[in-house]
Amino acid sequence: MKKSQCFISLSLAAFLLLPSLSGCTTNPATGERVFTGMSSDAQELRVGREQHPQIIKAFGGEFGSPELRRYVDSIGQLLAQTVERKTFKYTFTILNSEIVNAFALPGGYIYISRGLLALAENEAEVAGVLAHELGHINALHHGRREGQGLLANILLTGVGIAVGGAAADLGGLVVGGALRAYSREHELESDSLALRYMSRAGYDPQAMVNFLRKMRASSRLEAKRLGKSPDKIDEFNYLATHPAPAERVRRASQQAINYKVKKPMRARDIYLRKINGMLFGDDPDQGFIRGRVFAHPKLKFRFEVPKGFRLFNTPKAVFAKGPNDATIIFDSARKPADGPITYYLQEVWGRNAGLRNVERLNVNGLDAATGVIHRRGQTIRVIAIRKDLHTIYRFMFRTKSRDTNRLSKSFRRTTHSFRLLTKREIRDLKPLRIRVVRTRRNDTVASMARRMAGDDGFSEERFRVLNGLHDNARVQPGQRVKIITD
């Protein structure tokens, strides 16, 4: 089968449905004929415009000073001059999220998180990320994904008519796997296009390879924080939506050699100046993690999780992961009820949940109630704490039943560690920020890591990841590096 053909092999039932479709088009980035369903430039732009406000809201709003926003946009606009599709006015937005992330919507909308900006150490690395997202848009990946989804539905309709529902279910698994594999192909194609756009714009293509390595190192560190094997991130999974990071690094490294740029731009010094002082980690509006303590200066409370547990903060809840899959979830009630706290626990939150052994508690002067649920080899201890008539905070402690007794005392300590903050404590709580400093004569990786705030047991590894230092690399006197301070 030639790649230039838009060729589809279907069962007879599916083939009869196809004449009404006219979804083949030329990929402007490669010249190949591809199937995009019924997607068009106008449709892409409409989808992007509709989803743009929702994306900004979902990720905590737009981030950065006007200067930082203009700077990132200028990188994107330089790259946009090198792409094949100039139908759209490309929009580049920084999202207020600590997660290392970037993605694109149809219609030219591209997003990059402040967490990713913190990980990058020069302008060329950011350019590589933005160029990759431009690749998705210019290779028609959004339309091709919708087209493939449409094709999958047609295929499954044909299979279902021909041989019945059971085969259709099996077909769903096969087609789903194939489509997700195709998504991996999209990622590799976008990497290749990113190298093209970077070289056209004058950026060092090797910077994209370096950043892929940093992303892999960052993912390995996060796996270790979760108590998982860091090697798991490289395992092949045919249902995964992205290729194994090690494979992406290898392919990008091979391809980057083919791009020669005279006086390639990296712009490390200007980039570090732009992000110096930038917020790192949790936003004050969402509370702070300090080791095993979670404190919220706006809502004015704090609590501490047991040793061996690691905290993770999200906009909707705080999670703590412990040994043997033990989990703590903390959040607030969406609809706090009037009346006794036991009523809320039994009739609102725990209604029809099989709640047992309900009793009232006093948690540092606050009215509270607890109960337990036994379900499928798990024990779930729930706690409801009333702060005032309008606010109820909730803990959920989940363990395998065999671990319940061993962890019960630690969970009680966590419950009774919940208290309201004093004015002085609120005043002293400050967000973490990136600081760019110069190393001195006797500085080492270990000594620089000790200057990092927010220690979670991985400060040295985090320092290495933030600064792109491999395991045996040393800092040099006068070197500009990033550290995290409060």
C-alpha positions as CSV (number, residue, x, y, z in Angstrom):
1,M,0.0,0.0,0.0
2,K,1.5,3.4,-1.0
3,K,1.6,6.1,1.7
4,S,0.3,8.6,-0.8
5,Q,-3.0,6.8,-1.2
6,C,-5.9,7.5,1.1
7,F,-6.9,3.8,1.1
8,I,-9.4,2.2,3.5
9,S,-10.1,-1.5,3.6
10,L,-13.6,-2.2,5.0
11,S,-16.1,-5.0,5.3
12,L,-19.0,-4.8,2.9
13,A,-21.3,-3.4,5.5
14,A,-18.9,-0.7,6.3
15,F,-18.1,0.0,2.7
16,L,-21.7,0.8,1.9
17,L,-21.6,3.6,4.5
18,L,-18.5,5.2,3.0
19,P,-19.6,7.0,-0.2
20,S,-21.0,10.0,1.8
21,L,-17.6,10.7,3.3
22,S,-15.2,13.0,1.6
23,G,-12.5,13.3,4.2
24,C,-9.2,12.8,2.4
25,T,-6.9,15.7,2.2
26,T,-3.2,16.5,1.8
27,N,-1.1,16.7,4.9
28,P,0.6,20.2,4.4
29,A,3.6,19.2,6.5
30,T,4.4,16.0,4.6
31,G,2.5,16.0,1.3
32,E,0.9,12.7,2.1
33,R,-2.8,12.0,1.6
34,V,-4.5,11.5,4.9
35,F,-8.0,10.8,6.2
36,T,-9.5,13.6,8.4
37,G,-13.2,12.7,8.3
38,M,-15.1,15.9,7.8
39,S,-12.7,18.3,9.6
40,S,-12.1,21.7,8.0
41,D,-10.1,24.9,9.0
42,A,-13.4,26.6,10.0
43,Q,-14.4,23.7,12.2
44,E,-11.0,23.6,13.8
45,L,-11.1,27.3,14.6
46,R,-14.6,27.0,16.0
47,V,-13.6,24.1,18.3
48,G,-10.5,26.0,19.5
49,R,-12.4,29.2,20.2
50,E,-15.1,27.3,22.2
51,Q,-12.7,25.3,24.2
52,H,-10.1,28.0,24.9
53,P,-11.9,29.7,27.9
54,Q,-12.7,26.3,29.4
55,I,-9.0,25.2,29.2
56,I,-7.9,28.3,31.0
57,K,-10.4,27.8,33.7
58,A,-9.6,24.1,34.2
59,F,-5.9,24.8,34.6
60,G,-6.2,27.6,37.2
61,G,-6.2,30.5,34.8
62,E,-3.6,32.2,32.7
63,F,-0.2,32.7,34.3
64,G,2.6,35.2,34.2
65,S,3.4,38.9,34.1
66,P,2.6,40.7,30.9
67,E,6.4,40.6,30.2
68,L,6.6,36.9,30.6
69,R,3.5,36.3,28.5
70,R,4.9,38.5,25.7
71,Y,8.2,36.7,25.9
72,V,6.7,33.2,25.5
73,D,4.4,34.5,22.7
74,S,7.3,35.9,20.8
75,I,9.0,32.5,20.8
76,G,5.9,31.0,19.5
77,Q,5.3,33.6,16.8
78,L,8.8,33.3,15.5
79,L,8.3,29.5,15.1
80,A,4.8,30.1,13.6
81,Q,6.5,31.9,10.7
82,T,8.2,28.7,9.7
83,V,5.2,26.4,9.6
84,E,3.2,25.2,6.6
85,R,-0.3,26.1,7.8
86,K,-0.7,29.9,8.1
87,T,-4.5,29.8,8.1
88,F,-4.7,30.5,11.8
89,K,-3.4,33.3,14.1
90,Y,-1.5,31.1,16.5
91,T,-2.2,31.8,20.2
92,F,0.3,30.8,22.9
93,T,-0.9,30.7,26.5
94,I,0.9,30.0,29.8
95,L,-1.3,28.0,32.2
96,N,-1.1,28.3,36.0
97,S,-0.3,24.7,36.5
98,E,2.8,23.1,38.2
99,I,2.4,20.0,36.1
100,V,5.0,19.7,33.3
101,N,2.7,19.9,30.4
102,A,2.0,21.4,26.9
103,F,-0.7,20.7,24.4
104,A,-2.6,22.2,21.5
105,L,-6.2,22.6,20.5
106,P,-7.5,22.8,17.0
107,G,-7.5,26.3,15.4
108,G,-4.0,27.3,16.5
109,Y,-4.4,27.4,20.3
110,I,-1.2,26.2,22.1
111,Y,-0.7,25.9,25.8
112,I,2.4,25.6,28.0
113,S,2.4,25.2,31.8
114,R,4.5,27.2,34.3
115,G,5.7,23.8,35.5
116,L,7.2,23.2,32.1
117,L,8.8,26.7,32.0
118,A,10.4,25.9,35.4
119,L,11.9,22.7,34.0
120,A,13.4,24.3,30.9
121,E,16.7,26.1,31.2
122,N,16.9,28.0,27.9
123,E,14.8,29.6,25.3
124,A,15.6,26.9,22.7
125,E,14.1,24.2,25.0
126,V,10.8,26.1,25.2
127,A,11.0,26.6,21.4
128,G,11.2,22.8,21.0
129,V,8.1,22.3,23.0
130,L,6.1,24.9,21.2
131,A,7.4,23.6,17.8
132,H,6.2,20.1,18.8
133,E,2.7,21.5,19.4
134,L,2.8,23.4,16.1
135,G,3.7,20.1,14.5
136,H,0.4,18.5,15.8
137,I,-1.6,21.3,14.2
138,N,0.3,21.5,11.0
139,A,0.2,17.7,10.4
140,L,-3.6,17.8,10.8
141,H,-3.4,15.5,13.9
142,H,-6.6,16.8,15.4
143,G,-8.5,16.2,12.1
144,R,-6.8,12.9,11.6
145,R,-7.7,11.8,15.1
146,E,-11.4,12.7,14.5
147,G,-11.2,11.0,11.1
148,Q,-9.8,7.9,12.5
149,G,-12.4,7.9,15.3
150,L,-15.1,8.2,12.6
151,L,-13.5,5.4,10.6
152,A,-13.4,3.3,13.8
153,N,-17.1,3.8,14.3
154,I,-17.8,2.7,10.7
155,L,-15.6,-0.3,11.1
156,L,-17.4,-1.4,14.3
157,T,-20.8,-0.8,12.7
158,G,-19.8,-3.1,9.9
159,V,-18.4,-5.7,12.3
160,G,-21.5,-5.5,14.5
161,I,-23.9,-6.0,11.5
162,A,-21.8,-8.9,10.2
163,V,-21.1,-11.0,13.2
164,G,-22.9,-9.6,16.3
165,G,-22.2,-7.6,19.4
166,A,-19.5,-9.8,21.0
167,A,-17.2,-9.4,18.0
168,A,-18.0,-5.7,18.0
169,D,-16.7,-5.5,21.6
170,L,-13.6,-7.3,20.5
171,G,-13.3,-5.0,17.5
172,G,-13.5,-2.0,19.9
173,L,-10.4,-3.2,21.7
174,V,-8.5,-3.8,18.5
175,V,-9.5,-0.6,16.9
176,G,-8.8,1.3,20.1
177,G,-5.4,-0.1,20.3
178,A,-4.7,0.7,16.7
179,L,-5.9,4.3,17.1
180,R,-3.8,4.8,20.2
181,A,-0.8,3.4,18.4
182,Y,-1.5,5.9,15.6
183,S,-1.3,8.6,18.3
184,R,2.2,7.4,19.1
185,E,3.0,7.9,15.5
186,H,1.6,11.5,15.8
187,E,4.0,12.2,18.6
188,L,7.0,11.0,16.7
189,E,5.9,12.9,13.6
190,S,5.5,16.1,15.7
191,D,9.0,15.6,17.1
192,S,10.4,15.4,13.5
193,L,8.4,18.6,12.5
194,A,9.6,20.4,15.6
195,L,13.2,19.9,14.6
196,R,12.3,21.3,11.1
197,Y,10.6,24.4,12.6
198,M,13.4,25.0,15.2
199,S,16.1,24.9,12.5
200,R,14.2,27.2,10.2
201,A,13.8,29.7,13.1
202,G,17.5,29.5,14.0
203,Y,17.2,27.5,17.3
204,D,19.6,24.7,18.2
205,P,17.7,21.5,17.4
206,Q,19.7,19.6,20.0
207,A,17.9,21.6,22.7
208,M,14.7,19.6,22.0
209,V,16.6,16.4,22.5
210,N,18.0,17.7,25.8
211,F,14.6,18.7,27.0
212,L,13.1,15.3,26.1
213,R,15.9,13.8,28.4
214,K,14.9,16.3,31.1
215,M,11.2,15.3,30.8
216,R,12.2,11.7,31.1
217,A,14.3,12.4,34.2
218,S,11.5,14.4,35.7
219,S,9.0,11.5,35.1
220,R,11.4,9.1,36.7
221,L,11.7,11.3,39.8
222,E,7.9,11.6,40.1
223,A,7.6,7.8,39.8
224,K,10.1,7.5,42.7
225,R,8.2,10.0,44.8
226,L,5.1,7.8,44.3
227,G,7.1,4.8,45.4
228,K,7.1,3.2,42.0
229,S,9.9,1.9,39.9
230,P,11.3,4.7,37.7
231,D,11.9,2.2,34.9
232,K,8.1,1.7,34.5
233,I,8.0,4.9,32.4
234,D,9.9,3.2,29.6
235,E,7.8,0.0,29.5
236,F,5.9,-0.5,26.2
237,N,2.2,-0.5,26.5
238,Y,0.3,-0.9,23.2
239,L,-2.7,0.9,24.7
240,A,-0.6,3.9,25.8
241,T,-1.2,7.3,24.0
242,H,2.5,8.2,23.9
243,P,5.6,6.3,23.0
244,A,8.1,5.3,25.6
245,P,10.2,8.4,26.5
246,A,13.4,6.5,25.9
247,E,12.3,5.8,22.3
248,R,11.4,9.4,21.7
249,V,14.8,10.6,22.9
250,R,16.6,8.0,20.7
251,R,14.7,9.0,17.6
252,A,15.0,12.7,18.1
253,S,18.7,12.4,18.8
254,Q,19.2,10.6,15.5
255,Q,17.2,13.1,13.5
256,A,18.7,16.2,15.1
257,I,22.0,15.3,13.5
258,N,20.5,16.0,10.1
259,Y,19.7,19.7,10.9
260,K,22.6,22.1,10.6
261,V,22.1,25.6,11.9
262,K,24.7,28.4,11.7
263,K,25.1,30.0,15.1
264,P,22.2,28.2,16.7
265,M,20.2,30.1,19.3
266,R,19.9,28.8,22.9
267,A,19.4,32.1,24.7
268,R,20.1,30.7,28.2
269,D,20.9,33.9,30.0
270,I,17.9,35.8,28.9
271,Y,15.6,32.9,29.6
272,L,16.9,32.5,33.2
273,R,16.4,36.2,33.7
274,K,12.8,35.9,32.5
275,I,11.9,33.1,34.9
276,N,13.9,34.3,37.9
277,G,11.4,34.7,40.8
278,M,8.7,32.7,39.0
279,L,6.2,30.8,41.2
280,F,7.2,27.1,41.7
281,G,4.9,24.3,42.9
282,D,1.6,25.1,44.6
283,D,-0.3,28.3,44.0
284,P,-1.2,30.2,47.3
285,D,-4.9,29.9,46.3
286,Q,-4.5,26.1,46.4
287,G,-2.4,25.7,49.6
288,F,1.2,24.6,50.2
289,I,2.9,21.3,50.7
290,R,5.9,21.5,53.1
291,G,7.3,18.0,53.6
292,R,4.5,16.0,55.2
293,V,2.5,19.1,56.1
294,F,-0.3,20.6,54.0
295,A,-1.1,24.2,54.9
296,H,-3.6,26.6,53.3
297,P,-3.1,30.3,54.0
298,K,-6.3,31.4,52.4
299,L,-8.6,28.8,54.1
300,K,-6.5,29.0,57.3
301,F,-5.8,25.4,58.3
302,R,-3.1,22.7,58.3
303,F,-2.6,19.0,58.9
304,E,0.3,16.5,58.7
305,V,0.4,13.0,57.2
306,P,2.3,10.1,58.6
307,K,5.9,9.2,57.8
308,G,6.2,7.2,54.6
309,F,3.4,9.2,53.0
310,R,3.9,11.8,50.2
311,L,1.5,14.6,49.6
312,F,0.1,15.7,46.2
313,N,-2.1,18.7,45.7
314,T,-4.8,19.2,43.1
315,P,-7.4,21.9,42.6
316,K,-10.1,19.6,44.0
317,A,-8.4,17.5,46.7
318,V,-5.2,16.8,48.5
319,F,-3.9,13.2,48.2
320,A,-1.2,11.3,50.2
321,K,0.2,8.1,49.0
322,G,1.7,5.6,51.4
323,P,3.1,2.1,51.6
324,N,1.1,-0.8,50.1
325,D,-1.3,1.5,48.3
326,A,-2.5,3.2,51.5
327,T,-4.2,6.5,50.5
328,I,-5.3,9.6,52.3
329,I,-7.8,12.0,50.5
330,F,-8.7,15.4,51.9
331,D,-11.3,17.8,50.5
332,S,-14.2,20.0,51.5
333,A,-17.9,19.2,51.3
334,R,-19.7,20.6,48.3
335,K,-23.0,20.9,50.1
336,P,-22.5,21.1,53.9
337,A,-25.7,20.2,55.8
338,D,-27.1,21.9,58.8
339,G,-27.6,20.0,62.0
340,P,-25.3,17.6,63.9
341,I,-22.1,16.6,62.1
342,T,-23.1,12.9,62.6
343,Y,-26.2,13.6,60.5
344,Y,-24.0,14.9,57.7
345,L,-21.7,11.9,57.9
346,Q,-24.5,9.4,57.9
347,E,-27.2,10.9,55.8
348,V,-25.3,13.1,53.3
349,W,-21.8,12.0,52.7
350,G,-22.0,8.3,53.8
351,R,-25.6,7.7,52.8
352,N,-26.1,4.1,51.4
353,A,-22.3,3.5,51.8
354,G,-22.6,0.9,54.6
355,L,-21.1,3.2,57.2
356,R,-20.5,1.6,60.6
357,N,-19.3,2.5,64.1
358,V,-20.2,6.2,63.8
359,E,-19.1,8.4,66.7
360,R,-18.5,12.1,67.4
361,L,-15.0,13.6,67.9
362,N,-13.5,16.8,69.0
363,V,-10.6,17.8,66.8
364,N,-8.8,20.7,68.3
365,G,-12.0,22.4,69.4
366,L,-13.9,21.6,66.2
367,D,-17.0,19.3,66.0
368,A,-16.2,16.1,64.1
369,A,-17.5,12.7,63.4
370,T,-16.0,9.4,62.1
371,G,-17.2,6.1,60.8
372,V,-15.8,3.1,58.9
373,I,-16.7,1.3,55.7
374,H,-15.5,-2.3,54.8
375,R,-15.5,-3.1,51.1
376,R,-13.8,-5.7,49.0
377,G,-10.8,-6.3,51.2
378,Q,-10.4,-2.6,52.0
379,T,-11.1,-0.5,55.1
380,I,-12.2,3.1,54.6
381,R,-12.1,5.4,57.6
382,V,-14.0,8.7,57.0
383,I,-13.8,11.9,59.1
384,A,-16.0,15.0,58.8
385,I,-14.8,18.1,60.6
386,R,-17.1,21.2,60.8
387,K,-15.2,24.5,60.7
388,D,-18.4,26.7,60.6
389,L,-22.0,26.6,59.4
390,H,-20.8,26.7,55.8
391,T,-17.7,24.6,55.8
392,I,-17.1,20.9,56.4
393,Y,-13.6,19.4,55.8
394,R,-13.3,15.7,55.1
395,F,-10.6,13.0,55.4
396,M,-10.8,9.6,53.8
397,F,-8.2,7.0,54.9
398,R,-8.1,4.0,52.7
399,T,-6.1,0.8,53.4
400,K,-6.1,-2.8,52.6
401,S,-7.8,-4.5,55.5
402,R,-4.7,-6.3,56.6
403,D,-2.9,-3.0,57.1
404,T,-5.7,-1.2,59.0
405,N,-4.6,-1.9,62.5
406,R,-1.0,-1.1,61.8
407,L,-1.9,2.3,60.4
408,S,-4.8,3.2,62.7
409,K,-2.7,5.1,65.2
410,S,-0.9,7.1,62.5
411,F,-4.2,8.0,60.9
412,R,-5.6,9.2,64.3
413,R,-2.5,11.5,64.6
414,T,-3.2,12.9,61.1
415,T,-6.9,13.5,62.1
416,H,-5.9,15.4,65.3
417,S,-3.1,17.3,63.5
418,F,-5.9,19.2,61.7
419,R,-6.2,22.7,63.2
420,L,-6.7,26.3,62.3
421,L,-3.7,28.5,61.6
422,T,-2.7,31.5,63.7
423,K,-2.3,34.9,62.1
424,R,1.5,34.7,62.4
425,E,1.5,31.2,60.7
426,I,-0.6,32.6,57.9
427,R,1.8,35.5,57.5
428,D,4.9,33.3,57.5
429,L,3.5,31.0,54.8
430,K,5.0,32.0,51.5
431,P,5.0,30.3,48.1
432,L,8.1,28.6,46.6
433,R,9.9,30.4,43.8
434,I,12.6,29.8,41.3
435,R,15.8,31.7,42.1
436,V,18.7,31.9,39.7
437,V,22.0,32.0,41.5
438,R,25.7,31.7,40.7
439,T,27.6,28.9,42.3
440,R,30.7,29.7,44.4
441,R,34.1,28.1,44.5
442,N,33.4,25.2,47.0
443,D,29.8,24.6,46.0
444,T,28.7,21.1,45.0
445,V,25.4,19.5,43.9
446,A,24.8,18.4,47.4
447,S,25.5,21.9,49.0
448,M,23.2,23.6,46.4
449,A,20.5,21.0,47.0
450,R,20.6,21.8,50.8
451,R,19.6,25.4,49.9
452,M,16.4,24.1,48.2
453,A,13.2,24.8,50.2
454,G,10.3,22.4,50.4
455,D,12.5,19.3,51.1
456,D,10.7,16.0,50.4
457,G,13.7,13.8,50.5
458,F,14.5,14.3,46.8
459,S,16.2,17.7,46.9
460,E,19.4,16.6,45.2
461,E,17.6,14.8,42.4
462,R,15.3,17.7,41.9
463,F,18.2,20.1,41.7
464,R,19.8,17.9,39.0
465,V,16.6,17.6,37.0
466,L,15.9,21.3,37.1
467,N,19.4,22.1,35.9
468,G,19.8,19.3,33.4
469,L,22.7,17.6,35.3
470,H,23.2,13.9,34.8
471,D,24.1,11.6,37.7
472,N,27.9,12.3,37.6
473,A,27.8,16.0,36.6
474,R,29.3,18.6,38.9
475,V,28.6,22.3,39.2
476,Q,31.3,24.7,38.1
477,P,32.3,27.9,40.0
478,G,30.3,30.9,38.6
479,Q,27.7,28.7,36.9
480,R,24.2,30.0,36.9
481,V,21.7,27.5,38.3
482,K,18.1,27.3,39.4
483,I,17.2,26.6,43.1
484,I,13.9,26.6,44.8
485,T,13.4,29.1,47.7
486,D,10.5,30.5,49.7
